[in-house]
Amino acid sequence: MAISVESSSPSLMKGPSSSPIPMDPSPSPDQHIWSTLRRRVDTLLENRKSIDQTEGADERAKRMKEDALLLIRGFDSVSSTLSQLSNNLESALQGARDLANPPTLTEILHCNLEKAKSEENHKPDEEDVKGGIEKRALKRKFESQECSEDPNEGTERDDDSKDGSLKGAKELGKLKKAKNLAVSMATKAAAFARELKSLKSDLCAVQERCAFLEEENRKLRIGVPEVVIPPQEEDDLVRLQLEALLAEKSRLANENANLSRENQCLREQVEYHQFASEDISASYENLLRGMGMSMDFTSLPDEQNDVTGGGQLPSLSQDLFGGISKTLDDCYDED
């Protein structure tokens, strides 16, 4: 964007070292504006001392006003250029967003419906145009028949114009149909392209998964390679394992000794009970036999019983109980 720069003030032209600045009435590019401003500032800096000495307060104020107006114009041009650039950038970003986000199927269908509605609305206008063309053609036909001397030539011209208008309308309709068809085909192609892209991404994911599973299967078939362990760590690990095994071995040995002792005690108890039961049964039978023999009173003579009377009975009872006690002592001694 460019602006036209006015000529320098007359007060500056009066100075002894002031030089005229070339002016271009036609619009120039931004580079010319900046060069003009730079030259203007250089001139102001060079002529400041001479201007301060020669000019008065009024001329100085006028000069500063003109300089301020010039700077304001330059800033206005810069701001307009920046605003134009920002608008262009916004439009470019919007176009990039539109390209990055392609229309969906619903949007395409809505667009097609709106286009169909607009075409239906324009159809009556086209019919009115066709009717107007036909009317004008008929009017020209009648006028040509009235004015021309050769009526056959006028009718041929009217027919040609009518045919041309009809052909143009038909070609226009065909072009519109072809355009709509091309737009629909383009939208379908874009939709198919998006579906193909999604399918490709899914296929890539499946291929990566298959490769990962094949690698795992290969590792399981071949066997996972052994991890390299440093010798010191390996020795420590072996030592700890041996210590754990020895502790487990000692614990099992203690448990085995305790269980063997318990088993031996139980076996001895069983044997003792069996032997005791056999001895008791045998001693009981012997006791019963001895008691039966000692209680046999039939061998005693009746005369002795009559003579002695009750005097001999204590001796018999003593012998009987003494034999029983002796038999029981023998049984217990044997046990």
ABEGO torsion letter per residue (X at the ends): XBBBBBBBBAAAAABAABBBBBBBABBBBAAAAAAAAAAAAAAAAAAAAAAAAABBAAAAAAAAAAAAAAAAAAAAAAAAAAAAAAAAAAAAAAAAAAAABBBBAAAAAAAAAAAAAAAAAAAAAAAAAAAAAAAAAAAAAAAAAAABABAAAAAAAAAAAAAAAAAAAAAAAAAAAAAAAAAAAAAAAAAAAAAAAAAAAAAAAAAAAAAAAAAAAAAAAAEBBBBBBBAAAAAAAAAAAAAAAAAAAAAAAAAAAAAAAAAAAAAAAAAAAAAAAAAAAAAAAAAAAAAAAAABAAABBAAAAAAAEAAAAAAAAAAAAAAAAAAAAAAAAAX
